[in-house]
Amino acid sequence: MSMFSFSEQYYIKLVVSKQDRKNDALQDKIYGFYNEKNTDTDMYSVMWRPYVTQICMTDTGGPKNNMQSTWTSQLNARLFCGNMEQKQHFSELLDIATVEAGHWQDTRVYGLFQNECTKLGFETLKQIKASREMQKSIQPGNSLGPILISYHHYSHITVHNFQDKRDNNHTILFLSLSDGAVHKVKLKRSGSEANPFIIAEYKPFNHRAHIVSMSLNPSTKKLYVTSKTEVAQIDVANCERYGDVCEECVLAGDPYCGWNEDHCNMANCSISMSNKSPIKGISPVIKQEFYNMKDQIFVPRGSRFFFECPVSSLHAQYGWYHDHRTMTCLLLISSMQPEQEGIYSCESEEQGYRRVLAQYQLRVEDSAEGYTPGLVLWVCLMAALLVQMLWVCVPTPTIFWLSLRPLQPNSH
């Protein structure tokens, strides 16, 4: 007897089910999975339709005068694989796999299907030939705008996405500039937004150069920068450059680095910068660094005095503090008088963490009678010009004082 009808079909696989109950062979069935050729001649109809048929294993066919050579227990059902709402339809069955369970009713059947995606209709091909451009443009992920808007002229980009030992995801951008430098930018995620944070600027060449390509080796953390005549290698995980102070290491915001008990390194970090604010692992207290406290400086009465804050991070805010007053990091006393005496502290603040970078005690130096005239310091014009030209803080502390008369040796 034939399992299938006289229409064109081809067999995929047979699956036999046997019931758990003994001496109940009447319930044993065989399932056949097959494809049947579609008799619909419409040009948009699929060629094959998948089916499953069920036949009792004890079926011997009908009586001699009716369905003698035909299964009497055969039932057919069409298979569907796809998504009706999205109009996805996979019409041709390729293979079947079963996962048997303790009870046959719990047995799962997995089917492998395909569709006729390469067989496009005439109208569809005509539309593709007329215009291959999609009606809708590709939008940024999560409907976000640009993640970085800068006045720098960037020419190349390399991206590294990785997960640290605390399972935090980080995205680092390496952007080349027109003068041959490279910006290292971290994307600080806040909900669905990604805010850029410039960690460092590298100078791979000792001269201006046009970068033609960049390539990052994620395993070694080496960035290879190519100009027209040179290839430079940059260690982008060189954590020692952030110094030997925990706060400096963490405030750098470099996901490659963290503080490990006594130094800043890449491996085995115990305190590191998270993608989330505020900074974890350090306390927002005032700390004194890199100077001798309260160095006394004697300035002649009426002289000009100039000094500025040492800058260590361009992300921090700097200022001088004197008698509960805040002044800019570029401080000029036009005429030194007793009311200007006192302690001047240069402090920086970054993400809630404050540090004292420098501290001086200014004193007025009074002139004594009967001094011997000495050399006159004729630098007032140059210093005044320098003050006008300096509009930004420079990384090294600088101190000037100006006088229009001979100076007596310090007797203090």
Buried (B, 14 or more C-beta within 10 A) or exposed (E): EEBBEEEEBEEBBBBEBEBEEEEEEEBBBBBBBBBBEBEEEEEEEBEBBBBBBBBBBEBEBEEEEEEEEEBEBBEEEEBEBEEEEEEEBBBBBEEBEBEEEEEBEEEEBEBEBEBBEEEEEEEEEEEEEEEEEEEEEEEEEEEEEEBBEEEBEBBBEBEBEEEBEEEBEBBBBBBBBEBBBBBBBBBBBEEEEBEBBBBBEBBBBEEEBEBEEBEBEEEEBBBBBBBEEEEBEBBBBBBEEBBEBBBBBBBBBBBBBBBBEEBBBBEEBEBBBBBEEEBEBBEEEEBBBEBEEEEEBBBBBBBBBBBBBBBBBEBBEBBBBBEEEEBEBBBBBEEBEEEBBEBBBBBBBBBEBBBBBBBBBBBBBEEEEEEEEEEEBEEBEEBBEEBEEBEEBEEEBEEBBBBEBBBBEEEE
